[in-house]
Amino acid sequence: MPYNPALVAPMREEMVRLGARELTTVADADAALGDQKGTMLVFVNSVCGCAAGNARPALRLALEHAVLPQQVVTVFAGQDVDATARARQYFAEYQPSSPSMALLRDGEVVHFVHRHQIEGRSPQSIADDLVKAFDKNFGAAV
Amino acid sequence: MHGITVVVETRGALTYVGRFDTEDESGVHLLNVGVHDAAAGGSRDDYVHRSAKFGVRAERPRLVVPRQDVLRIRKLADVEP
């Protein structure tokens, strides 16, 4: 059963403020991820306070970097259930976890941040890894 | 360690990867647990590295690993994918 919308509203808004586009329906997920071109970060949002509470600020810090994905989109696990399930089909080789982040280039997963790589870490530490992944996979020389 | 995904290696063939909940006299309590049985095939190392790269395939919602069976516990995040 999805969470109370009032509970997740601040977590949604935090992502929108970062410039992420919300994918709330299967059609949204297909439109964004089907035949995906260019570079994209998919953030699987979550209510988990200990992990998601650090992942969102980490993304905010990482998005201050010079090298960025062309698009940032987000689905909300446990809330937009169908959209999240459909989005995960586009990186199905990775086991579902939330929060998590998939970095895509032309539809291929080039980097994945699992929940276990977020747990217990500071936002800055997570952001540092994200920035390295941006440079490696989205830099001009790629 | 609460809330951290760990690898629990046992003295036997079983390896568990799951979220550490707590530890008491009965053993280590894990949530959303993947289980690997080396006796059924595949190496423990391969399983752990695959879990680090592709995530944990949770087969059991919760599980207690008896304390006397535990050989080593480490964070999955410390495993190179």
Backbone of each chain as ProteinMPNN parsed JSONL, in Angstrom:
{"seq_chain_A": "MPYNPALVAPMREEMVRLGARELTTVADADAALGDQKGTMLVFVNSVCGCAAGNARPALRLALEHAVLPQQVVTVFAGQDVDATARARQYFAEYQPSSPSMALLRDGEVVHFVHRHQIEGRSPQSIADDLVKAFDKNFGAAV", "coords_chain_A": {"N_chain_A": [[0.845, -1.195, 0.0], [0.616, 2.179, -0.89], [2.421, 4.98, 0.567], [1.138, 7.567, 2.734], [0.276, 10.381, 0.918], [0.813, 12.915, 1.981], [2.898, 12.454, 3.659], [5.053, 11.889, 2.015], [5.312, 14.108, 0.482], [7.173, 16.276, 1.15], [9.574, 15.023, 0.501], [9.341, 14.505, -2.165], [9.194, 17.13, -3.086], [11.695, 18.032, -2.472], [13.253, 16.764, -4.368], [12.22, 17.839, -6.736], [12.946, 20.469, -6.442], [15.61, 20.206, -6.915], [15.659, 20.042, -9.572], [14.83, 17.72, -10.702], [12.804, 15.647, -12.747], [9.656, 14.369, -12.127], [8.545, 11.029, -12.42], [5.601, 9.643, -12.53], [3.832, 7.847, -13.501], [3.336, 4.832, -15.44], [3.389, 5.473, -18.12], [4.81, 7.856, -18.042], [7.307, 6.875, -17.247], [7.984, 5.234, -19.391], [8.077, 7.128, -21.42], [10.25, 8.66, -20.654], [12.36, 6.838, -20.412], [12.258, 4.926, -22.385], [13.844, 4.216, -25.375], [15.923, 5.943, -24.713], [18.027, 8.742, -25.029], [21.231, 10.331, -24.954], [22.442, 11.562, -21.774], [21.508, 10.569, -18.501], [20.255, 10.7, -15.165], [18.688, 8.549, -13.0], [16.836, 8.758, -10.184], [15.893, 6.778, -7.588], [13.634, 7.358, -5.349], [12.897, 7.379, -1.803], [11.283, 6.741, 1.356], [12.902, 6.061, 3.377], [14.549, 7.065, 6.148], [17.221, 6.921, 7.04], [18.868, 6.278, 4.865], [17.818, 7.487, 2.436], [17.58, 10.011, 3.401], [20.134, 10.912, 3.353], [20.843, 10.526, 0.739], [19.419, 12.281, -0.962], [20.373, 14.917, -0.242], [23.003, 14.395, -0.997], [22.817, 14.115, -3.743], [22.059, 16.7, -4.355], [24.423, 18.101, -3.722], [26.176, 16.923, -5.571], [25.091, 17.77, -7.941], [26.004, 20.286, -8.175], [28.307, 20.179, -9.497], [30.501, 20.597, -12.376], [30.301, 18.848, -14.522], [27.557, 17.153, -15.647], [24.606, 15.019, -15.713], [22.418, 15.095, -18.559], [19.737, 15.004, -18.083], [17.715, 14.702, -15.176], [15.746, 12.442, -13.551], [13.066, 11.147, -11.51], [11.664, 8.53, -9.586], [9.287, 7.335, -7.179], [9.748, 5.013, -4.875], [7.543, 2.702, -3.365], [5.534, 4.489, -3.369], [4.804, 5.687, -5.943], [4.104, 3.166, -7.316], [3.7, 1.601, -9.676], [4.982, 3.117, -11.65], [7.57, 3.081, -10.664], [8.188, 0.366, -10.769], [8.119, 0.018, -13.533], [10.152, 1.735, -14.381], [12.334, 0.45, -13.25], [12.514, -1.744, -14.85], [14.057, -0.936, -16.914], [16.575, -1.039, -15.981], [17.051, -3.699, -15.302], [18.892, -5.657, -14.67], [19.969, -4.99, -12.31], [19.417, -5.444, -8.9], [16.403, -4.493, -7.231], [16.498, -1.666, -5.134], [16.067, 0.854, -2.683], [16.874, 4.003, -1.314], [18.244, 4.51, -4.597], [20.424, 4.971, -7.437], [20.589, 5.29, -10.919], [22.809, 5.715, -13.555], [22.577, 6.628, -16.818], [23.453, 6.199, -20.237], [22.502, 6.794, -23.398], [20.542, 4.822, -23.044], [21.909, 2.752, -21.849], [23.05, 1.348, -18.821], [25.532, 2.945, -17.127], [26.593, 3.339, -14.701], [25.889, 2.48, -11.337], [24.324, 3.214, -8.307], [23.849, 1.629, -5.436], [21.583, 1.056, -2.693], [23.104, -0.01, -0.607], [25.468, 1.272, -0.935], [25.013, 3.727, -0.042], [24.055, 3.741, 2.543], [24.771, 4.719, 5.849], [26.672, 6.595, 5.183], [28.059, 9.89, 4.702], [26.393, 12.726, 3.177], [28.269, 14.249, 1.694], [30.316, 12.434, 1.163], [29.009, 10.521, -0.394], [28.292, 12.152, -2.497], [30.815, 12.804, -3.508], [31.586, 10.408, -4.706], [29.609, 10.265, -6.639], [30.213, 12.456, -8.241], [32.666, 11.655, -9.292], [31.732, 9.574, -10.849], [30.144, 11.001, -12.641], [32.118, 12.499, -13.97], [33.611, 10.429, -15.117], [31.769, 9.108, -16.77], [30.149, 10.972, -18.04], [31.719, 12.976, -18.9], [33.418, 15.299, -21.135], [35.249, 13.94, -22.722], [34.246, 11.445, -22.996]], "CA_chain_A": [[0.0, 0.0, 0.0], [1.452, 3.392, -0.939], [2.462, 5.844, 1.745], [0.281, 8.749, 2.734], [0.911, 11.415, 0.073], [1.284, 14.042, 2.785], [4.174, 12.065, 4.257], [6.139, 11.89, 1.039], [5.341, 15.38, -0.26], [8.432, 17.031, 1.28], [10.664, 14.3, -0.168], [9.136, 14.782, -3.6], [9.519, 18.533, -3.361], [13.156, 18.174, -2.402], [13.788, 16.343, -5.665], [11.798, 18.796, -7.765], [13.786, 21.669, -6.263], [16.921, 19.909, -7.516], [15.514, 20.028, -11.025], [14.445, 16.387, -11.18], [11.442, 15.507, -13.283], [9.012, 13.212, -11.514], [7.864, 10.053, -13.257], [4.606, 9.126, -11.591], [3.004, 6.832, -14.158], [4.056, 3.949, -16.366], [3.59, 6.238, -19.364], [5.92, 8.792, -17.786], [8.557, 6.108, -17.222], [8.293, 4.818, -20.765], [8.429, 8.31, -22.224], [11.587, 9.129, -20.279], [13.41, 5.816, -20.454], [12.193, 4.172, -23.624], [14.652, 4.839, -26.428], [16.585, 7.077, -24.044], [19.223, 9.261, -25.704], [21.999, 11.255, -24.124], [22.797, 11.113, -20.431], [20.393, 10.717, -17.56], [20.337, 10.091, -13.839], [17.386, 8.147, -12.453], [16.912, 8.664, -8.724], [14.778, 6.035, -6.991], [13.441, 8.013, -4.059], [12.437, 6.475, -0.753], [11.028, 7.414, 2.631], [13.886, 5.585, 4.362], [15.207, 8.237, 6.702], [18.663, 6.803, 7.235], [19.579, 6.252, 3.583], [17.335, 8.527, 1.514], [17.842, 11.297, 4.039], [21.472, 11.332, 2.937], [20.984, 10.431, -0.721], [18.924, 13.492, -1.622], [21.391, 15.984, -0.112], [24.187, 14.016, -1.779], [22.558, 14.463, -5.144], [22.11, 18.175, -4.446], [25.831, 18.498, -3.769], [26.781, 16.442, -6.821], [24.567, 18.547, -9.066], [26.742, 21.558, -8.259], [29.526, 19.91, -10.279], [30.466, 21.13, -13.749], [29.881, 17.787, -15.445], [26.262, 16.69, -15.135], [23.72, 14.349, -16.67], [21.552, 16.046, -19.263], [18.419, 14.959, -17.455], [17.557, 13.999, -13.893], [14.355, 12.049, -13.345], [12.914, 10.443, -10.244], [10.461, 7.757, -9.248], [9.207, 7.208, -5.729], [9.472, 3.627, -4.483], [6.566, 2.588, -2.283], [4.495, 5.498, -3.552], [4.398, 5.532, -7.34], [4.538, 1.769, -7.402], [3.75, 1.123, -11.062], [6.032, 3.863, -12.357], [8.866, 2.61, -10.175], [8.408, -0.977, -11.325], [8.429, 0.137, -14.96], [11.494, 2.328, -14.51], [13.331, -0.574, -12.906], [12.664, -2.672, -15.976], [15.098, -0.411, -17.807], [17.881, -1.456, -15.436], [16.577, -4.907, -14.613], [19.983, -6.521, -14.2], [20.298, -4.552, -10.955], [18.359, -5.771, -7.951], [15.752, -3.276, -6.741], [16.716, -1.149, -3.783], [15.781, 2.282, -2.617], [17.138, 4.8, -2.502], [19.321, 4.081, -5.491], [20.578, 5.874, -8.582], [21.13, 4.7, -12.139], [23.319, 6.67, -14.533], [22.351, 6.039, -18.138], [23.904, 6.883, -21.444], [21.843, 6.172, -24.55], [19.791, 3.64, -22.638], [22.762, 1.763, -21.178], [23.478, 1.709, -17.468], [26.987, 3.099, -17.079], [26.993, 3.358, -13.282], [24.726, 2.272, -10.475], [24.565, 3.42, -6.869], [22.881, 0.849, -4.668], [21.321, 1.489, -1.317], [24.176, -0.392, 0.315], [26.567, 2.215, -1.117], [24.537, 4.988, 0.536], [23.822, 3.547, 3.98], [25.807, 5.039, 6.83], [27.68, 7.519, 4.652], [27.65, 11.292, 4.711], [26.043, 13.237, 1.854], [29.457, 14.68, 0.957], [31.032, 11.24, 0.706], [28.229, 9.946, -1.51], [28.403, 13.111, -3.605], [32.153, 12.683, -4.091], [31.554, 9.253, -5.612], [28.756, 10.601, -7.787], [30.97, 13.375, -9.099], [33.626, 10.83, -10.048], [30.973, 8.839, -11.869], [29.77, 11.977, -13.682], [33.311, 12.795, -14.769], [34.016, 9.246, -15.88], [30.789, 8.642, -17.745], [29.467, 12.058, -18.741], [32.684, 14.002, -19.248], [33.509, 15.644, -22.562], [36.083, 12.99, -23.452], [33.569, 10.143, -23.103]], "C_chain_A": [[0.885, 1.253, 0.0], [1.38, 4.184, 0.359], [1.434, 6.962, 1.61], [0.974, 9.841, 1.904], [1.467, 12.586, 0.867], [2.654, 13.742, 3.385], [5.317, 12.24, 3.265], [6.282, 13.227, 0.307], [6.657, 16.144, -0.082], [9.601, 16.356, 0.551], [10.561, 14.435, -1.687], [9.618, 16.188, -3.926], [11.023, 18.766, -3.343], [13.786, 17.803, -3.745], [13.436, 17.339, -6.766], [12.641, 20.066, -7.672], [15.175, 21.469, -6.864], [16.866, 19.916, -9.037], [15.145, 18.664, -11.579], [13.007, 16.397, -11.68], [10.833, 14.235, -12.705], [8.346, 12.335, -12.576], [6.861, 9.347, -12.355], [3.717, 8.045, -12.198], [3.889, 5.96, -15.046], [4.35, 4.691, -17.67], [4.737, 7.233, -19.202], [7.261, 8.052, -17.871], [8.954, 5.689, -18.631], [8.732, 6.003, -21.62], [9.861, 8.759, -21.924], [12.674, 8.104, -20.599], [13.376, 4.957, -21.709], [12.961, 4.919, -24.698], [15.383, 6.076, -25.892], [17.868, 7.459, -24.778], [19.928, 10.251, -24.794], [22.255, 10.678, -22.749], [21.688, 11.451, -19.452], [20.751, 10.086, -16.232], [18.912, 9.791, -13.386], [17.553, 7.963, -10.95], [15.671, 7.933, -8.234], [14.639, 6.532, -5.558], [12.793, 7.055, -3.064], [12.147, 7.282, 0.498], [12.063, 7.05, 3.682], [14.714, 6.77, 4.878], [16.717, 8.112, 6.725], [19.43, 6.836, 5.918], [19.127, 7.38, 2.655], [17.592, 9.913, 2.078], [19.242, 11.804, 3.753], [21.61, 11.364, 1.415], [20.522, 11.707, -1.423], [19.897, 14.664, -1.452], [22.671, 15.672, -0.897], [23.997, 14.386, -3.24], [22.611, 15.976, -5.32], [23.552, 18.657, -4.547], [26.465, 18.111, -5.106], [26.321, 17.283, -8.012], [25.155, 19.959, -9.133], [28.008, 21.406, -9.098], [29.364, 20.432, -11.711], [29.952, 20.096, -14.748], [28.622, 17.137, -14.867], [25.538, 15.839, -16.17], [22.819, 15.386, -17.337], [20.157, 16.105, -18.653], [18.514, 14.247, -16.113], [16.067, 13.703, -13.731], [14.278, 11.252, -12.049], [11.603, 9.675, -10.196], [10.464, 7.576, -7.736], [8.786, 5.787, -5.374], [8.496, 3.618, -3.307], [5.45, 3.607, -2.388], [3.952, 5.403, -4.977], [4.84, 4.135, -7.773], [4.693, 1.308, -8.852], [4.853, 1.837, -11.854], [7.416, 3.376, -11.934], [9.187, 1.23, -10.762], [8.786, -0.89, -12.801], [9.829, 0.726, -15.149], [12.564, 1.272, -14.239], [13.51, -1.604, -14.012], [13.763, -2.218, -16.934], [16.502, -0.613, -17.24], [17.67, -2.734, -14.618], [17.688, -5.825, -14.14], [20.412, -6.166, -12.784], [19.116, -4.848, -10.034], [17.727, -4.482, -7.426], [16.171, -2.924, -5.331], [16.379, 0.332, -3.815], [16.247, 2.824, -1.274], [18.251, 4.16, -3.339], [19.355, 5.059, -6.663], [21.182, 5.108, -9.751], [21.588, 5.827, -13.051], [23.255, 5.992, -15.893], [22.982, 6.895, -19.225], [23.32, 6.121, -22.62], [21.209, 4.828, -24.18], [20.587, 2.573, -21.922], [23.103, 2.257, -19.779], [25.005, 1.771, -17.455], [27.509, 3.13, -15.641], [25.735, 3.171, -12.457], [25.143, 2.476, -9.029], [23.454, 2.689, -6.118], [22.662, 1.482, -3.3], [22.498, 1.151, -0.394], [25.407, 0.514, 0.162], [26.213, 3.611, -0.564], [24.463, 4.892, 2.071], [25.042, 3.949, 4.818], [26.87, 6.006, 6.356], [27.141, 8.944, 4.673], [27.24, 11.709, 3.295], [27.278, 13.62, 1.036], [30.214, 13.486, 0.382], [30.323, 10.586, -0.492], [28.362, 10.852, -2.735], [29.766, 13.003, -4.289], [32.203, 11.516, -5.083], [30.713, 9.55, -6.853], [29.493, 11.491, -8.778], [32.001, 12.601, -9.923], [32.918, 10.069, -11.161], [30.516, 9.763, -12.983], [30.969, 12.245, -14.594], [33.663, 11.621, -15.687], [33.054, 8.95, -17.038], [30.124, 9.738, -18.565], [30.422, 13.165, -19.164], [32.815, 14.171, -20.747], [34.265, 14.602, -23.367], [35.397, 11.645, -23.682], [32.949, 9.981, -24.475]], "O_chain_A": [[1.804, 1.361, 0.812], [0.427, 4.079, 1.131], [0.937, 7.254, 0.522], [2.129, 10.18, 2.164], [2.471, 13.183, 0.48], [3.466, 14.643, 3.594], [6.408, 12.682, 3.626], [7.262, 13.447, -0.405], [7.214, 16.621, -1.07], [10.501, 17.028, 0.048], [11.569, 14.473, -2.392], [10.343, 16.412, -4.896], [11.552, 19.585, -4.094], [14.732, 18.447, -4.198], [14.263, 17.643, -7.625], [13.004, 20.661, -8.687], [15.833, 22.426, -7.271], [17.893, 19.811, -9.707], [15.145, 18.467, -12.794], [12.13, 17.055, -11.121], [11.425, 13.159, -12.785], [7.684, 12.822, -13.492], [7.244, 8.539, -11.508], [2.94, 7.403, -11.491], [5.029, 6.307, -15.355], [5.428, 4.548, -18.247], [5.537, 7.425, -20.118], [8.215, 8.534, -18.482], [10.121, 5.779, -19.011], [9.644, 5.889, -22.439], [10.59, 9.183, -22.82], [13.777, 8.467, -21.009], [14.375, 4.327, -22.054], [12.753, 6.115, -24.905], [15.442, 7.114, -26.551], [18.689, 6.602, -25.104], [19.302, 10.92, -23.972], [22.283, 9.46, -22.57], [21.023, 12.481, -19.565], [21.453, 9.077, -16.171], [18.046, 10.666, -13.389], [18.321, 7.112, -10.502], [14.546, 8.393, -8.43], [15.422, 6.174, -4.677], [12.212, 6.042, -3.452], [12.69, 8.371, 0.686], [12.104, 7.653, 4.755], [15.475, 7.387, 4.133], [17.425, 9.084, 6.461], [20.536, 7.373, 5.866], [19.953, 8.139, 2.147], [17.797, 10.871, 1.333], [19.511, 12.997, 3.894], [22.399, 12.137, 0.873], [21.161, 12.161, -2.372], [20.213, 15.338, -2.432], [23.336, 16.578, -1.398], [24.907, 14.904, -3.888], [23.143, 16.474, -6.312], [23.864, 19.521, -5.366], [27.207, 18.896, -5.697], [27.068, 17.482, -8.97], [24.839, 20.729, -10.04], [28.698, 22.387, -9.374], [28.254, 20.671, -12.186], [29.252, 20.436, -15.701], [28.628, 16.636, -13.742], [25.823, 15.928, -17.364], [22.501, 16.421, -16.751], [19.486, 17.136, -18.705], [19.295, 13.311, -15.943], [15.236, 14.61, -13.772], [15.285, 10.747, -11.554], [10.575, 10.125, -10.703], [11.511, 7.653, -7.093], [7.629, 5.403, -5.548], [8.611, 4.419, -2.379], [4.518, 3.594, -1.583], [2.783, 5.079, -5.185], [5.821, 3.966, -8.498], [5.7, 0.697, -9.21], [5.566, 1.21, -12.636], [8.324, 3.274, -12.759], [10.31, 0.969, -11.193], [9.658, -1.621, -13.271], [10.595, 0.255, -15.989], [13.582, 1.22, -14.93], [14.549, -2.26, -14.094], [14.326, -3.026, -17.673], [17.495, -0.386, -17.93], [18.043, -2.836, -13.45], [17.454, -6.688, -13.294], [21.124, -6.929, -12.131], [17.969, -4.539, -10.353], [18.424, -3.493, -7.201], [16.196, -3.777, -4.445], [16.409, 0.968, -4.869], [16.049, 2.197, -0.233], [19.07, 3.385, -2.844], [18.442, 5.862, -6.852], [22.158, 4.374, -9.594], [20.848, 6.781, -13.292], [23.814, 4.912, -16.088], [23.035, 8.122, -19.143], [23.612, 4.94, -22.812], [21.328, 3.841, -24.906], [20.02, 1.593, -21.436], [23.405, 3.433, -19.578], [25.682, 0.781, -17.736], [28.705, 2.971, -15.397], [24.657, 3.639, -12.823], [26.178, 1.977, -8.586], [22.287, 3.078, -6.161], [23.44, 2.313, -2.831], [22.843, 1.933, 0.492], [26.284, 0.522, 1.026], [27.02, 4.539, -0.62], [24.773, 5.847, 2.783], [26.176, 3.567, 4.528], [27.867, 6.22, 7.047], [25.931, 9.169, 4.662], [27.691, 11.109, 2.32], [27.339, 13.354, -0.165], [30.694, 13.531, -0.75], [30.956, 10.162, -1.458], [28.525, 10.378, -3.859], [29.857, 13.099, -5.512], [32.789, 11.628, -6.159], [31.054, 9.146, -7.965], [29.407, 11.303, -9.991], [32.181, 12.866, -11.112], [33.437, 9.936, -12.27], [30.499, 9.365, -14.147], [30.854, 12.223, -15.82], [33.969, 11.8, -16.866], [33.476, 8.59, -18.137], [29.598, 9.481, -19.648], [29.996, 14.177, -19.721], [32.39, 13.32, -21.529], [33.977, 14.39, -24.544], [35.88, 10.812, -24.448], [32.336, 8.951, -24.757]]}, "seq_chain_B": "MHGITVVVETRGALTYVGRFDTEDESGVHLLNVGVHDAAAGGSRDDYVHRSAKFGVRAERPRLVVPRQDVLRIRKLADVEP", "coords_chain_B": {"N_chain_B": [[25.819, -0.501, 13.409], [23.263, -0.988, 12.66], [20.861, -1.102, 10.116], [22.662, -1.196, 8.079], [23.869, -2.788, 5.17], [25.177, -5.971, 5.193], [27.679, -8.551, 4.825], [27.511, -11.781, 5.881], [29.554, -14.249, 6.681], [29.637, -17.704, 7.193], [30.724, -20.496, 9.248], [30.173, -22.696, 7.863], [28.808, -23.743, 4.696], [27.157, -21.695, 4.023], [26.401, -18.341, 3.101], [25.338, -15.12, 3.908], [23.705, -12.184, 2.796], [22.527, -9.197, 3.856], [20.432, -6.695, 5.442], [21.647, -5.435, 8.389], [20.077, -5.82, 11.428], [19.914, -6.296, 14.304], [21.801, -7.672, 17.068], [21.811, -10.423, 19.227], [21.638, -12.808, 21.946], [20.727, -14.936, 20.496], [21.736, -14.654, 17.974], [22.751, -13.098, 14.866], [20.609, -10.766, 13.56], [19.056, -10.351, 10.531], [17.68, -8.454, 7.788], [15.743, -8.608, 4.768], [17.162, -10.637, 3.101], [19.703, -12.172, 1.212], [20.709, -15.426, 0.254], [23.39, -17.658, 0.029], [24.476, -20.828, -0.907], [27.259, -22.554, -0.836], [27.599, -25.217, -1.126], [25.751, -25.933, -2.929], [26.715, -25.071, -5.271], [28.757, -22.74, -7.113], [30.925, -20.094, -6.19], [31.62, -18.632, -2.987], [32.913, -16.148, -3.002], [32.367, -15.197, -5.593], [29.613, -14.871, -5.403], [29.398, -12.881, -3.445], [30.747, -10.742, -4.661], [29.132, -10.376, -6.873], [26.804, -9.58, -5.636], [27.657, -7.141, -4.624], [28.025, -5.716, -6.963], [25.592, -5.912, -8.455], [23.592, -5.758, -6.602], [21.499, -6.877, -3.865], [19.831, -9.886, -3.957], [17.029, -10.371, -2.474], [15.875, -13.001, -0.655], [14.737, -13.834, 1.659], [12.65, -12.319, 4.03], [13.364, -11.853, 6.698], [15.853, -13.093, 8.962], [17.726, -15.121, 11.209], [21.038, -15.503, 11.974], [22.685, -17.997, 13.587], [24.703, -17.312, 16.383], [27.002, -18.867, 16.906], [27.616, -19.817, 14.434], [28.662, -17.787, 12.959], [31.293, -16.569, 11.105], [32.546, -14.298, 9.98], [31.819, -10.84, 9.66], [31.137, -8.243, 7.457], [30.864, -5.013, 5.863], [28.845, -4.761, 2.981], [29.339, -2.68, 1.3], [32.045, -2.381, 1.482], [33.095, -4.22, -0.171], [34.706, -4.731, -3.199], [33.083, -4.197, -6.221]], "CA_chain_B": [[25.63, -1.297, 12.184], [21.842, -1.107, 12.33], [20.483, -0.496, 8.845], [23.739, -1.322, 7.1], [23.871, -4.079, 4.483], [26.402, -6.675, 5.555], [27.934, -9.922, 4.394], [27.786, -12.654, 7.019], [30.119, -15.536, 6.28], [29.506, -18.675, 8.283], [31.754, -21.545, 9.283], [29.74, -23.716, 6.92], [28.727, -23.394, 3.276], [26.187, -20.621, 3.8], [26.755, -16.921, 3.211], [24.143, -14.282, 3.898], [23.873, -10.746, 2.575], [21.268, -8.565, 4.24], [20.535, -5.486, 6.261], [21.847, -5.744, 9.796], [19.058, -5.236, 12.305], [20.427, -6.29, 15.662], [22.485, -8.899, 17.457], [21.543, -10.786, 20.616], [22.165, -14.132, 22.296], [20.333, -15.928, 19.49], [22.566, -14.493, 16.786], [22.699, -11.854, 14.092], [19.304, -10.62, 12.919], [19.171, -9.67, 9.243], [16.447, -8.177, 7.049], [15.867, -8.641, 3.296], [18.395, -11.402, 3.077], [20.089, -13.1, 0.155], [21.384, -16.595, 0.827], [24.18, -18.451, -0.917], [24.93, -22.108, -0.374], [28.377, -23.002, -1.678], [27.455, -26.667, -1.361], [24.859, -26.108, -4.082], [27.425, -24.615, -6.46], [29.129, -21.326, -7.163], [31.816, -19.758, -5.08], [31.205, -17.577, -2.057], [33.463, -14.866, -3.461], [31.593, -14.745, -6.76], [28.299, -14.429, -4.931], [29.544, -11.609, -2.728], [31.091, -9.704, -5.641], [27.942, -10.135, -7.694], [25.882, -8.79, -4.803], [28.191, -5.781, -4.55], [27.851, -5.047, -8.261], [24.213, -5.885, -8.956], [22.645, -5.62, -5.509], [21.142, -8.075, -3.098], [18.581, -10.536, -4.321], [16.485, -10.736, -1.168], [15.042, -14.204, -0.715], [14.072, -14.0, 2.954], [12.419, -10.994, 4.625], [14.181, -11.756, 7.915], [16.572, -14.334, 9.231], [18.692, -15.026, 12.301], [22.199, -16.375, 11.803], [23.127, -18.36, 14.934], [25.977, -16.669, 16.741], [28.142, -19.795, 16.812], [27.9, -20.093, 13.013], [29.216, -16.601, 12.297], [32.749, -16.532, 10.95], [32.996, -12.935, 9.704], [30.815, -9.877, 9.195], [31.72, -7.024, 6.885], [29.912, -4.23, 5.081], [28.857, -5.043, 1.541], [29.927, -1.511, 0.632], [33.504, -2.509, 1.504], [33.48, -5.226, -1.17], [34.866, -4.183, -4.555], [32.18, -4.88, -7.176]], "C_chain_B": [[24.16, -1.399, 11.776], [21.546, -0.385, 11.01], [21.525, -0.596, 7.756], [23.689, -2.722, 6.468], [25.222, -4.76, 4.685], [26.47, -8.048, 4.878], [28.267, -10.721, 5.65], [28.276, -13.987, 6.473], [30.021, -16.477, 7.475], [30.646, -19.699, 8.214], [31.39, -22.679, 8.328], [29.689, -23.188, 5.501], [27.866, -22.153, 3.018], [26.797, -19.235, 3.985], [25.464, -16.12, 3.098], [24.54, -12.837, 3.59], [22.529, -10.097, 2.889], [21.52, -7.361, 5.122], [20.596, -5.871, 7.734], [20.757, -5.045, 10.609], [19.605, -5.135, 13.718], [21.187, -7.595, 15.905], [22.149, -9.17, 18.911], [22.057, -12.203, 20.851], [21.795, -15.2, 21.276], [21.166, -15.808, 18.216], [22.404, -13.14, 16.129], [21.374, -11.812, 13.332], [19.476, -9.772, 11.654], [17.803, -9.482, 8.611], [16.744, -8.19, 5.556], [17.158, -9.349, 2.897], [18.537, -12.26, 1.82], [20.916, -14.223, 0.77], [22.144, -17.312, -0.271], [24.684, -19.702, -0.224], [26.014, -22.639, -1.295], [28.281, -24.484, -1.979], [26.572, -26.931, -2.575], [25.506, -25.625, -5.372], [27.693, -23.129, -6.45], [29.959, -20.957, -5.956], [31.233, -18.625, -4.24], [31.68, -16.216, -2.558], [32.677, -14.316, -4.655], [30.246, -14.179, -6.331], [28.396, -13.052, -4.275], [29.863, -10.484, -3.711], [29.891, -9.371, -6.532], [26.919, -9.29, -6.91], [26.349, -7.341, -4.705], [27.925, -5.027, -5.845], [26.381, -4.867, -8.636], [23.159, -5.748, -7.861], [22.253, -6.962, -4.921], [19.808, -8.628, -3.584], [17.972, -11.104, -3.036], [15.526, -11.915, -1.315], [14.259, -14.418, 0.573], [13.857, -12.618, 3.568], [13.199, -10.79, 5.918], [14.754, -13.116, 8.252], [17.532, -14.089, 10.401], [19.819, -16.016, 12.028], [22.71, -16.715, 13.207], [24.539, -17.85, 15.207], [27.173, -17.598, 16.529], [28.514, -20.123, 15.365], [28.664, -18.953, 12.335], [30.739, -16.643, 12.292], [33.237, -15.092, 10.813], [31.817, -12.086, 9.243], [31.539, -8.667, 8.643], [30.636, -6.295, 6.094], [29.996, -4.637, 3.611], [29.507, -3.886, 0.783], [31.453, -1.573, 0.612], [34.011, -3.54, 0.497], [33.587, -4.546, -2.525], [33.927, -4.921, -5.505], [32.951, -5.605, -8.275]], "O_chain_B": [[23.851, -1.846, 10.671], [21.922, 0.77, 10.812], [21.306, -0.137, 6.635], [23.489, -3.716, 7.166], [26.271, -4.192, 4.383], [25.467, -8.606, 4.433], [29.19, -10.379, 6.389], [27.514, -14.752, 5.882], [30.288, -16.092, 8.613], [31.412, -19.747, 7.252], [32.228, -23.528, 8.025], [30.444, -22.285, 5.143], [27.858, -21.626, 1.906], [27.591, -18.995, 4.894], [24.603, -16.428, 2.274], [25.565, -12.34, 4.058], [21.517, -10.411, 2.262], [22.652, -7.053, 5.494], [19.707, -6.547, 8.252], [20.549, -3.837, 10.489], [19.744, -4.042, 14.267], [21.208, -8.491, 15.062], [22.192, -8.262, 19.742], [22.822, -12.732, 20.045], [22.45, -16.239, 21.188], [21.281, -16.773, 17.461], [21.978, -12.169, 16.753], [21.063, -12.716, 12.557], [19.969, -8.645, 11.698], [16.879, -10.254, 8.865], [17.841, -7.835, 5.124], [18.11, -8.729, 2.422], [17.615, -12.973, 1.425], [21.714, -14.003, 1.681], [21.62, -17.547, -1.36], [25.236, -19.656, 0.876], [25.732, -23.115, -2.395], [28.823, -24.954, -2.98], [26.629, -28.004, -3.176], [24.92, -25.752, -6.447], [26.948, -22.354, -5.852], [29.73, -21.442, -4.848], [30.467, -17.79, -4.72], [30.925, -15.244, -2.537], [32.366, -13.127, -4.714], [29.8, -13.146, -6.83], [27.572, -12.172, -4.527], [29.307, -9.391, -3.603], [29.676, -8.214, -6.893], [26.265, -8.407, -7.465], [25.532, -6.42, -4.702], [27.632, -3.831, -5.822], [25.976, -3.793, -9.082], [21.968, -5.634, -8.154], [22.629, -8.024, -5.418], [18.798, -7.925, -3.615], [18.355, -12.179, -2.575], [14.51, -11.833, -2.005], [13.237, -15.103, 0.578], [14.794, -11.821, 3.621], [13.648, -9.679, 6.204], [14.207, -14.153, 7.874], [18.075, -12.995, 10.558], [19.584, -17.214, 11.872], [23.125, -15.819, 13.943], [25.435, -17.95, 14.368], [28.22, -17.177, 16.037], [29.597, -20.645, 15.101], [29.242, -19.137, 11.264], [31.38, -16.739, 13.338], [34.219, -14.702, 11.445], [30.935, -12.56, 8.528], [32.445, -8.129, 9.279], [29.626, -6.884, 5.708], [31.085, -4.831, 3.071], [30.145, -4.091, -0.249], [32.088, -0.888, -0.191], [35.219, -3.71, 0.333], [32.659, -3.859, -2.952], [33.973, -6.149, -5.583], [32.344, -6.224, -9.15]]}, "name": "protein", "num_of_chains": 2, "seq": "MPYNPALVAPMREEMVRLGARELTTVADADAALGDQKGTMLVFVNSVCGCAAGNARPALRLALEHAVLPQQVVTVFAGQDVDATARARQYFAEYQPSSPSMALLRDGEVVHFVHRHQIEGRSPQSIADDLVKAFDKNFGAAVMHGITVVVETRGALTYVGRFDTEDESGVHLLNVGVHDAAAGGSRDDYVHRSAKFGVRAERPRLVVPRQDVLRIRKLADVEP"}
